């Protein structure tokens, strides 16, 4: 009975000064290792305390849980299928934001799931370029070099 009130934590990556920033997010303990729940926590953006520390969301504001079409593990790789709307929103945010968008998801998912690689699909297909900075048709590895230690 008490276990339903217990929360777990997930580390999500937002941005501060164009650098990824680790932030702890309370999540239902049964969903702490769930990739969909982690991406939804990213979509929720920073809380008031984090915003006061100049931490900003990395994901486009118009994307929602419905834009996550599917997530599947294959070995140590997590396959993430996102909507065309999601791809279009990334493109609309431009080259400067593209790296932060990509690696906020990569670092969040790898950190919390134990997966080694993230591979993106949009409407079931791999897309080579979106905004012009990143080649998306590859497997991405956790990259702590893009992050500062945040408010965790």
N, C-alpha and C positions, 0 to 999 in steps of 0.2 A: 504494500500500500504506500509506504513512504518512498519507494524507489521511483515512482512516477514524478516526484518532485525534485529528484536529483538531476543536476545539470552537469554536462561535460563541457569541455572547452575545445575550440578549434582555432587555429592560427590562420588569420586571413591577411592578405597583403593589399593595403591601400597605398596611397602615395603622399609624399610630402616633399616639396621642392623638386619634383620630377624624379624622385627616388622611391622605390618601394619601401614600405614601412610595415613591420609586423604589428598586428593588433590581435588581441585575444577576444574571442566572441563566445558567449555562453550559448550552448546548443543542447537540445535534448540529448541526454547521454546515450540513448539508443541510436541517435543519428550522428554522433560525433565523427564517425569514420565514413559517413555517407557523402559521396562526391556531389550529389545534387544539392543536399543541404548546405554544403560548403560554398557552392557557387551561388546559392540563394543568399547566403550571408554576405557574400561580396556584392551582390545586387542591392542589398539593403543599404550599403554604404556606411560611412563612419557615423558613430553616435555623437552626441553633443560634446562630450569631453574630448573626443578625438578631433572634432571640428575646431574646438578651441585651441588645439595644438597644431592647427593648419594642415590637418590630414584630410585628404579629399578622396572621393571615390575614383576608382580606375575604370570601372565598367560603364558603358553608356547608360544614361538614366532611363532610356526607353525600353531596355531589355527587361524581360520578366522570366519567371520560371518556365512558362510555355515555350520560350525560345531555346530551352534545353531539350532537344528532341530525343536524346538517348545518351547513355553512358555505359560502356562495357569494358571489363578488364580482359586483356589477353596477355597472359604471362605477367611481366612487370610493367606493362604498358596500359595506360588508361586511354580508351578511345572515346572522344567527346564529340558528339554530333550536335551542332548548333544550327539555328534557323538562318534563312536568307536575310531576315530582318536583322539578326545579330550581326551578320557580315556587313550589311549595309550601314549599320550604326558605327561599326569600327571604321569603315571607310570614311564616314562623315566626320569622325573625330580627328582624322588626319595622321600624318606620319609621326609627329612627335608623341602622340598618345598611344600609338599602335604597340610599341614595345611594352609599355606599362600594362596595357590591357592583356596582352598575351601572357606576360610573365607573372602578373598578379594571379591569373588562373593557374598557371603551371606551378608556381611556388605554393599556392594554397593547397592544390590537389596533391602534389607530391608530399608536402609536409605532413598532411593529415591522413593520407591513405597508405603511405608506405610504398606507393608506386614509384618507379624510377623514371618513367617517361610518360609524356602526354602527347597524343596525336589528335589533331583537330580535323573535323569534317564539317562541312556546311551543306545541309540538305542531302547528306549521304556521300558527298564528293569532296575530295581534297582540293583545296584552292591554293594556287601557288602564291599569288600576291593579292593583297587587299588595299592597303593604303600606300604601299611602296617601300616600306622599311624592312619588313620581315618576309621571308620565304616560309609560308605556312605549311607546305606539303612535306614536312619532316617530323621527326619525333623530337620533342623538346625535353630537356633535362632541367631539374631543379637548379636555379641559379641564385645562390645567396649573394653573389657579388653585386647584384642589382638592388640589394636591400640594406636598409639601416635597421638597427634594433629599435623597435618602437615602444609603445606603451604597454606591452604585454603583461 
